[in-house]
């Protein structure tokens, strides 16, 4: 069974708000957006 992958939308990225702990939004293919408590948004690529 194939895994369904949904890319992040611009609306998801813009509406992400900082929280007490950092968190991430993933696109399911190794690219994710790290949202820090300071409000910084950093793109990361998980290469295995």
mmJSON file of the N, C-alpha and C atoms, coordinates in Angstrom:
{"data_MODEL":{"atom_site":{
"group_PDB":["ATOM","ATOM","ATOM","ATOM","ATOM","ATOM","ATOM","ATOM","ATOM","ATOM","ATOM","ATOM","ATOM","ATOM","ATOM","ATOM","ATOM","ATOM","ATOM","ATOM","ATOM","ATOM","ATOM","ATOM","ATOM","ATOM","ATOM","ATOM","ATOM","ATOM","ATOM","ATOM","ATOM","ATOM","ATOM","ATOM","ATOM","ATOM","ATOM","ATOM","ATOM","ATOM","ATOM","ATOM","ATOM","ATOM","ATOM","ATOM","ATOM","ATOM","ATOM","ATOM","ATOM","ATOM","ATOM","ATOM","ATOM","ATOM","ATOM","ATOM","ATOM","ATOM","ATOM","ATOM","ATOM","ATOM","ATOM","ATOM","ATOM","ATOM","ATOM","ATOM","ATOM","ATOM","ATOM","ATOM","ATOM","ATOM","ATOM","ATOM","ATOM","ATOM","ATOM","ATOM","ATOM","ATOM","ATOM","ATOM","ATOM","ATOM","ATOM","ATOM","ATOM","ATOM","ATOM","ATOM","ATOM","ATOM","ATOM","ATOM","ATOM","ATOM","ATOM","ATOM","ATOM","ATOM","ATOM","ATOM","ATOM","ATOM","ATOM","ATOM","ATOM","ATOM","ATOM","ATOM","ATOM","ATOM","ATOM","ATOM","ATOM","ATOM","ATOM","ATOM","ATOM","ATOM","ATOM","ATOM","ATOM","ATOM","ATOM","ATOM","ATOM","ATOM","ATOM","ATOM","ATOM","ATOM","ATOM","ATOM","ATOM","ATOM","ATOM","ATOM"],
"id":[1,2,3,4,5,6,7,8,9,10,11,12,13,14,15,16,17,18,19,20,21,22,23,24,25,26,27,28,29,30,31,32,33,34,35,36,37,38,39,40,41,42,43,44,45,46,47,48,49,50,51,52,53,54,55,56,57,58,59,60,61,62,63,64,65,66,67,68,69,70,71,72,73,74,75,76,77,78,79,80,81,82,83,84,85,86,87,88,89,90,91,92,93,94,95,96,97,98,99,100,101,102,103,104,105,106,107,108,109,110,111,112,113,114,115,116,117,118,119,120,121,122,123,124,125,126,127,128,129,130,131,132,133,134,135,136,137,138,139,140,141,142,143,144],
"type_symbol":["N","C","C","N","C","C","N","C","C","N","C","C","N","C","C","N","C","C","N","C","C","N","C","C","N","C","C","N","C","C","N","C","C","N","C","C","N","C","C","N","C","C","N","C","C","N","C","C","N","C","C","N","C","C","N","C","C","N","C","C","N","C","C","N","C","C","N","C","C","N","C","C","N","C","C","N","C","C","N","C","C","N","C","C","N","C","C","N","C","C","N","C","C","N","C","C","N","C","C","N","C","C","N","C","C","N","C","C","N","C","C","N","C","C","N","C","C","N","C","C","N","C","C","N","C","C","N","C","C","N","C","C","N","C","C","N","C","C","N","C","C","N","C","C"],
"label_atom_id":["N","CA","C","N","CA","C","N","CA","C","N","CA","C","N","CA","C","N","CA","C","N","CA","C","N","CA","C","N","CA","C","N","CA","C","N","CA","C","N","CA","C","N","CA","C","N","CA","C","N","CA","C","N","CA","C","N","CA","C","N","CA","C","N","CA","C","N","CA","C","N","CA","C","N","CA","C","N","CA","C","N","CA","C","N","CA","C","N","CA","C","N","CA","C","N","CA","C","N","CA","C","N","CA","C","N","CA","C","N","CA","C","N","CA","C","N","CA","C","N","CA","C","N","CA","C","N","CA","C","N","CA","C","N","CA","C","N","CA","C","N","CA","C","N","CA","C","N","CA","C","N","CA","C","N","CA","C","N","CA","C","N","CA","C","N","CA","C"],
"label_alt_id":[null,null,null,null,null,null,null,null,null,null,null,null,null,null,null,null,null,null,null,null,null,null,null,null,null,null,null,null,null,null,null,null,null,null,null,null,null,null,null,null,null,null,null,null,null,null,null,null,null,null,null,null,null,null,null,null,null,null,null,null,null,null,null,null,null,null,null,null,null,null,null,null,null,null,null,null,null,null,null,null,null,null,null,null,null,null,null,null,null,null,null,null,null,null,null,null,null,null,null,null,null,null,null,null,null,null,null,null,null,null,null,null,null,null,null,null,null,null,null,null,null,null,null,null,null,null,null,null,null,null,null,null,null,null,null,null,null,null,null,null,null,null,null,null],
"label_comp_id":["UNK","UNK","UNK","UNK","UNK","UNK","UNK","UNK","UNK","UNK","UNK","UNK","UNK","UNK","UNK","UNK","UNK","UNK","UNK","UNK","UNK","UNK","UNK","UNK","UNK","UNK","UNK","UNK","UNK","UNK","UNK","UNK","UNK","UNK","UNK","UNK","UNK","UNK","UNK","UNK","UNK","UNK","UNK","UNK","UNK","UNK","UNK","UNK","UNK","UNK","UNK","UNK","UNK","UNK","UNK","UNK","UNK","UNK","UNK","UNK","UNK","UNK","UNK","UNK","UNK","UNK","UNK","UNK","UNK","UNK","UNK","UNK","UNK","UNK","UNK","UNK","UNK","UNK","UNK","UNK","UNK","UNK","UNK","UNK","UNK","UNK","UNK","UNK","UNK","UNK","UNK","UNK","UNK","UNK","UNK","UNK","UNK","UNK","UNK","UNK","UNK","UNK","UNK","UNK","UNK","UNK","UNK","UNK","UNK","UNK","UNK","UNK","UNK","UNK","UNK","UNK","UNK","UNK","UNK","UNK","UNK","UNK","UNK","UNK","UNK","UNK","UNK","UNK","UNK","UNK","UNK","UNK","UNK","UNK","UNK","UNK","UNK","UNK","UNK","UNK","UNK","UNK","UNK","UNK"],
"label_asym_id":["A","A","A","A","A","A","A","A","A","A","A","A","A","A","A","A","A","A","A","A","A","A","A","A","A","A","A","A","A","A","A","A","A","A","A","A","A","A","A","A","A","A","A","A","A","A","A","A","A","A","A","A","A","A","A","A","A","A","A","A","A","A","A","A","A","A","A","A","A","A","A","A","A","A","A","A","A","A","A","A","A","A","A","A","A","A","A","A","A","A","A","A","A","A","A","A","A","A","A","A","A","A","A","A","A","A","A","A","A","A","A","A","A","A","A","A","A","A","A","A","A","A","A","A","A","A","A","A","A","A","A","A","A","A","A","A","A","A","A","A","A","A","A","A"],
"label_entity_id":["1","1","1","1","1","1","1","1","1","1","1","1","1","1","1","1","1","1","1","1","1","1","1","1","1","1","1","1","1","1","1","1","1","1","1","1","1","1","1","1","1","1","1","1","1","1","1","1","1","1","1","1","1","1","1","1","1","1","1","1","1","1","1","1","1","1","1","1","1","1","1","1","1","1","1","1","1","1","1","1","1","1","1","1","1","1","1","1","1","1","1","1","1","1","1","1","1","1","1","1","1","1","1","1","1","1","1","1","1","1","1","1","1","1","1","1","1","1","1","1","1","1","1","1","1","1","1","1","1","1","1","1","1","1","1","1","1","1","1","1","1","1","1","1"],
"label_seq_id":[1,1,1,2,2,2,3,3,3,4,4,4,5,5,5,6,6,6,7,7,7,8,8,8,9,9,9,10,10,10,11,11,11,12,12,12,13,13,13,14,14,14,15,15,15,16,16,16,17,17,17,18,18,18,19,19,19,20,20,20,21,21,21,22,22,22,23,23,23,24,24,24,25,25,25,26,26,26,27,27,27,28,28,28,29,29,29,30,30,30,31,31,31,32,32,32,33,33,33,34,34,34,35,35,35,36,36,36,37,37,37,38,38,38,39,39,39,40,40,40,41,41,41,42,42,42,43,43,43,44,44,44,45,45,45,46,46,46,47,47,47,48,48,48],
"pdbx_PDB_ins_code":[null,null,null,null,null,null,null,null,null,null,null,null,null,null,null,null,null,null,null,null,null,null,null,null,null,null,null,null,null,null,null,null,null,null,null,null,null,null,null,null,null,null,null,null,null,null,null,null,null,null,null,null,null,null,null,null,null,null,null,null,null,null,null,null,null,null,null,null,null,null,null,null,null,null,null,null,null,null,null,null,null,null,null,null,null,null,null,null,null,null,null,null,null,null,null,null,null,null,null,null,null,null,null,null,null,null,null,null,null,null,null,null,null,null,null,null,null,null,null,null,null,null,null,null,null,null,null,null,null,null,null,null,null,null,null,null,null,null,null,null,null,null,null,null],
"Cartn_x":[0.839,0.0,0.894,0.657,1.466,1.047,2.028,1.778,1.398,0.351,-0.096,0.69,1.313,2.128,1.487,1.231,0.638,1.681,2.017,2.985,2.399,3.276,2.832,2.28,1.262,0.687,1.192,1.101,1.504,0.699,-0.569,-1.448,-1.005,-0.612,-0.133,1.127,2.025,3.291,3.061,2.249,1.998,1.211,0.328,-0.508,0.164,1.353,2.043,2.543,2.211,2.553,3.551,4.435,5.381,4.654,5.224,4.679,5.787,5.494,6.49,7.678,7.411,8.466,8.491,9.674,9.747,9.018,8.497,7.801,8.077,7.659,7.928,6.702,6.637,5.621,6.353,5.913,6.613,5.806,6.535,5.865,5.839,6.496,6.472,7.574,8.401,9.491,10.85,10.96,12.231,12.404,11.555,11.628,10.656,11.143,10.241,10.593,9.613,9.743,9.78,10.872,11.045,10.611,9.665,9.172,9.685,10.49,11.114,10.22,10.406,9.626,9.826,10.921,11.184,10.394,9.796,9.046,9.821,11.081,11.906,11.375,11.375,10.95,12.132,12.586,13.774,13.429,13.834,13.646,14.786,14.467,15.455,15.152,16.204,16.054,16.699,15.928,16.398,16.912,18.23,18.852,19.36,18.879,19.273,20.165],
"Cartn_y":[-1.165,0.0,1.24,2.146,3.357,4.392,5.094,6.145,7.437,8.084,9.34,10.478,11.304,12.413,13.714,14.614,15.908,16.998,17.782,18.86,19.948,20.685,21.811,22.903,23.566,24.674,25.995,27.038,28.363,28.81,28.447,28.821,28.14,26.868,26.154,26.818,27.202,27.8,29.165,29.999,31.34,31.329,30.371,30.339,29.638,29.062,28.396,29.454,29.251,30.195,29.557,30.374,29.819,29.282,28.244,27.645,27.606,27.103,27.041,26.175,25.047,24.163,24.249,24.027,24.02,22.805,22.951,21.856,21.924,20.903,20.864,20.462,20.995,20.627,19.901,18.716,17.895,17.736,17.586,17.32,15.828,15.016,13.572,13.003,13.857,13.381,13.856,14.139,14.539,16.036,16.831,18.281,18.684,19.484,19.951,21.368,22.022,23.385,23.337,23.852,23.878,25.247,25.283,26.532,26.628,27.657,27.861,28.734,28.675,29.515,31.015,31.405,32.815,33.306,32.38,32.729,32.463,32.054,31.749,30.486,30.503,29.351,28.932,27.706,27.202,25.966,25.952,24.784,23.818,22.544,21.479,20.336,19.657,18.484,17.304,16.274,15.07,14.105,14.033,13.147,11.902,10.76,9.498,8.713],
"Cartn_z":[0.0,0.0,0.0,-0.914,-1.034,0.007,0.5,1.494,0.783,1.221,0.629,1.254,0.403,0.867,0.422,1.389,1.079,1.334,0.335,0.554,1.447,2.101,2.918,2.024,2.487,1.728,2.301,1.516,1.966,3.169,3.18,4.296,5.586,5.512,6.696,7.244,6.355,6.759,7.393,6.761,7.276,8.581,8.758,9.956,11.134,10.943,12.05,13.034,14.299,15.358,16.319,16.916,17.897,19.121,19.703,20.921,21.963,23.144,24.215,23.801,23.156,22.655,21.141,20.557,19.095,18.546,17.33,16.676,15.184,14.47,13.034,12.237,11.03,10.052,8.937,8.587,7.614,6.337,5.217,3.941,3.638,4.457,4.294,3.419,2.836,1.98,2.48,3.766,4.349,4.526,3.916,4.073,5.169,6.124,7.168,7.581,8.164,8.634,10.149,10.726,12.171,12.667,13.596,14.158,15.586,15.849,17.158,18.038,19.364,20.278,20.036,19.437,19.151,17.943,17.191,15.992,14.715,14.825,13.651,12.971,11.64,10.843,9.977,10.175,9.496,8.681,7.422,6.575,6.833,6.987,7.194,6.237,5.814,4.965,5.673,5.905,6.594,5.536,5.395,4.405,5.115,4.659,5.3,4.383],
"occupancy":[1.0,1.0,1.0,1.0,1.0,1.0,1.0,1.0,1.0,1.0,1.0,1.0,1.0,1.0,1.0,1.0,1.0,1.0,1.0,1.0,1.0,1.0,1.0,1.0,1.0,1.0,1.0,1.0,1.0,1.0,1.0,1.0,1.0,1.0,1.0,1.0,1.0,1.0,1.0,1.0,1.0,1.0,1.0,1.0,1.0,1.0,1.0,1.0,1.0,1.0,1.0,1.0,1.0,1.0,1.0,1.0,1.0,1.0,1.0,1.0,1.0,1.0,1.0,1.0,1.0,1.0,1.0,1.0,1.0,1.0,1.0,1.0,1.0,1.0,1.0,1.0,1.0,1.0,1.0,1.0,1.0,1.0,1.0,1.0,1.0,1.0,1.0,1.0,1.0,1.0,1.0,1.0,1.0,1.0,1.0,1.0,1.0,1.0,1.0,1.0,1.0,1.0,1.0,1.0,1.0,1.0,1.0,1.0,1.0,1.0,1.0,1.0,1.0,1.0,1.0,1.0,1.0,1.0,1.0,1.0,1.0,1.0,1.0,1.0,1.0,1.0,1.0,1.0,1.0,1.0,1.0,1.0,1.0,1.0,1.0,1.0,1.0,1.0,1.0,1.0,1.0,1.0,1.0,1.0],
"B_iso_or_equiv":[0.0,0.0,0.0,0.0,0.0,0.0,0.0,0.0,0.0,0.0,0.0,0.0,0.0,0.0,0.0,0.0,0.0,0.0,0.0,0.0,0.0,0.0,0.0,0.0,0.0,0.0,0.0,0.0,0.0,0.0,0.0,0.0,0.0,0.0,0.0,0.0,0.0,0.0,0.0,0.0,0.0,0.0,0.0,0.0,0.0,0.0,0.0,0.0,0.0,0.0,0.0,0.0,0.0,0.0,0.0,0.0,0.0,0.0,0.0,0.0,0.0,0.0,0.0,0.0,0.0,0.0,0.0,0.0,0.0,0.0,0.0,0.0,0.0,0.0,0.0,0.0,0.0,0.0,0.0,0.0,0.0,0.0,0.0,0.0,0.0,0.0,0.0,0.0,0.0,0.0,0.0,0.0,0.0,0.0,0.0,0.0,0.0,0.0,0.0,0.0,0.0,0.0,0.0,0.0,0.0,0.0,0.0,0.0,0.0,0.0,0.0,0.0,0.0,0.0,0.0,0.0,0.0,0.0,0.0,0.0,0.0,0.0,0.0,0.0,0.0,0.0,0.0,0.0,0.0,0.0,0.0,0.0,0.0,0.0,0.0,0.0,0.0,0.0,0.0,0.0,0.0,0.0,0.0,0.0],
"pdbx_formal_charge":[null,null,null,null,null,null,null,null,null,null,null,null,null,null,null,null,null,null,null,null,null,null,null,null,null,null,null,null,null,null,null,null,null,null,null,null,null,null,null,null,null,null,null,null,null,null,null,null,null,null,null,null,null,null,null,null,null,null,null,null,null,null,null,null,null,null,null,null,null,null,null,null,null,null,null,null,null,null,null,null,null,null,null,null,null,null,null,null,null,null,null,null,null,null,null,null,null,null,null,null,null,null,null,null,null,null,null,null,null,null,null,null,null,null,null,null,null,null,null,null,null,null,null,null,null,null,null,null,null,null,null,null,null,null,null,null,null,null,null,null,null,null,null,null],
"auth_seq_id":[1,1,1,2,2,2,3,3,3,4,4,4,5,5,5,6,6,6,7,7,7,8,8,8,9,9,9,10,10,10,11,11,11,12,12,12,13,13,13,14,14,14,15,15,15,16,16,16,17,17,17,18,18,18,19,19,19,20,20,20,21,21,21,22,22,22,23,23,23,24,24,24,25,25,25,26,26,26,27,27,27,28,28,28,29,29,29,30,30,30,31,31,31,32,32,32,33,33,33,34,34,34,35,35,35,36,36,36,37,37,37,38,38,38,39,39,39,40,40,40,41,41,41,42,42,42,43,43,43,44,44,44,45,45,45,46,46,46,47,47,47,48,48,48],
"auth_comp_id":["UNK","UNK","UNK","UNK","UNK","UNK","UNK","UNK","UNK","UNK","UNK","UNK","UNK","UNK","UNK","UNK","UNK","UNK","UNK","UNK","UNK","UNK","UNK","UNK","UNK","UNK","UNK","UNK","UNK","UNK","UNK","UNK","UNK","UNK","UNK","UNK","UNK","UNK","UNK","UNK","UNK","UNK","UNK","UNK","UNK","UNK","UNK","UNK","UNK","UNK","UNK","UNK","UNK","UNK","UNK","UNK","UNK","UNK","UNK","UNK","UNK","UNK","UNK","UNK","UNK","UNK","UNK","UNK","UNK","UNK","UNK","UNK","UNK","UNK","UNK","UNK","UNK","UNK","UNK","UNK","UNK","UNK","UNK","UNK","UNK","UNK","UNK","UNK","UNK","UNK","UNK","UNK","UNK","UNK","UNK","UNK","UNK","UNK","UNK","UNK","UNK","UNK","UNK","UNK","UNK","UNK","UNK","UNK","UNK","UNK","UNK","UNK","UNK","UNK","UNK","UNK","UNK","UNK","UNK","UNK","UNK","UNK","UNK","UNK","UNK","UNK","UNK","UNK","UNK","UNK","UNK","UNK","UNK","UNK","UNK","UNK","UNK","UNK","UNK","UNK","UNK","UNK","UNK","UNK"],
"auth_asym_id":["A","A","A","A","A","A","A","A","A","A","A","A","A","A","A","A","A","A","A","A","A","A","A","A","A","A","A","A","A","A","A","A","A","A","A","A","A","A","A","A","A","A","A","A","A","A","A","A","A","A","A","A","A","A","A","A","A","A","A","A","A","A","A","A","A","A","A","A","A","A","A","A","A","A","A","A","A","A","A","A","A","A","A","A","A","A","A","A","A","A","A","A","A","A","A","A","A","A","A","A","A","A","A","A","A","A","A","A","A","A","A","A","A","A","A","A","A","A","A","A","A","A","A","A","A","A","A","A","A","A","A","A","A","A","A","A","A","A","A","A","A","A","A","A"],
"auth_atom_id":["N","CA","C","N","CA","C","N","CA","C","N","CA","C","N","CA","C","N","CA","C","N","CA","C","N","CA","C","N","CA","C","N","CA","C","N","CA","C","N","CA","C","N","CA","C","N","CA","C","N","CA","C","N","CA","C","N","CA","C","N","CA","C","N","CA","C","N","CA","C","N","CA","C","N","CA","C","N","CA","C","N","CA","C","N","CA","C","N","CA","C","N","CA","C","N","CA","C","N","CA","C","N","CA","C","N","CA","C","N","CA","C","N","CA","C","N","CA","C","N","CA","C","N","CA","C","N","CA","C","N","CA","C","N","CA","C","N","CA","C","N","CA","C","N","CA","C","N","CA","C","N","CA","C","N","CA","C","N","CA","C","N","CA","C","N","CA","C"],
"pdbx_PDB_model_num":[1,1,1,1,1,1,1,1,1,1,1,1,1,1,1,1,1,1,1,1,1,1,1,1,1,1,1,1,1,1,1,1,1,1,1,1,1,1,1,1,1,1,1,1,1,1,1,1,1,1,1,1,1,1,1,1,1,1,1,1,1,1,1,1,1,1,1,1,1,1,1,1,1,1,1,1,1,1,1,1,1,1,1,1,1,1,1,1,1,1,1,1,1,1,1,1,1,1,1,1,1,1,1,1,1,1,1,1,1,1,1,1,1,1,1,1,1,1,1,1,1,1,1,1,1,1,1,1,1,1,1,1,1,1,1,1,1,1,1,1,1,1,1,1]
}}}
